[in-house]
């Protein structure tokens, strides 16, 4: 893995003045944050990635002096967090159940402040079809697509979208179940693979340009990251396992295009009612015009993850980043999430 950075810009964090000489939070802030549940694991196809992300977040918070504890979340214990003495939750659950608004709704029901977007933002962002429909209604550019509900919907697909085509489950992340179709003979099997993961499949046109991603943090778009991989596309293996994937931040775009991608990413994020933090994935087409792909409301936080890379360029350490995200549960975010404390 290669990360190319220019000189870091000093990060503006919410924790200024609340960090001691040892690098840990003050006693007052520790008391204010209380006992924190780091929700990880879950029951989705992305469980293993979530455990890795959760372990990293847990260590980062503990290194700052936060009273943070790991919780392998599941339907049997998610409603008991407040009874277990927790004061707030840092959600690091990827995929269905944890990133689609279900857990967020459970937090609202028990009155526990939590990190990240609320129910609506998570539900919309997790559903790639509804995401595209919202963007299209607002005139935001996104790749051409077709929704596939059965094998019958494959008829005429290649004529409409051309080759190659990407097939992906409409409600999964981390490239789980994603297939690249390069010839017509592969189409049926690729559909069946994607359909096994999720009932609805999204067929999306292939875009040959650069793969980009933009982190959103507290209403600001951080520097764009460009990914480069020898794999056919930026798939699960390239994201989480390969040490050959290259990441460039700054992305090597001219200033006008960099600002255009950042502004588009922020608009796309806000359009879905997302908040606090997340990641917007973008592709450049043959004319270097950005096209939106999807939004991740609980992005990966592993050693290969992109949000910490972008944060580092702005002067934020991983520990600063996770603390800054956690601190948003102390302010008006709780009201936005419908939590009364």
ABEGO torsion letter per residue (X at the ends): XBBBBBBBBBBBBAABGABBAAGBBBAAAAAAAEBBBBBBGEABAAAAAAAAAAAAAAAAAAAAGBBBBBBBBBAAAAAAAAAAGBABBBBABBEBGAAAGAAAAAAAAAGBBBBEBBAAAAAAAABAAAAAAAAAAAGBBBBBBBBBABAAAABGAAAAAEOBBBBBBAABBGGBGBBBBABAAAAAAAAAAAAAABABBBBBBBBABBBBBBBBBGGBBBBBBBBBBABABBBAAAAAABAABBBBOBAGBBAAAAAAAAAAAAAAAAAAGBBGBEBBBBBBBAAGBBBBABBBABBBABAABAAAAAAAAAGBBAAAAAAAAAAAAABAAAAAAGBBX
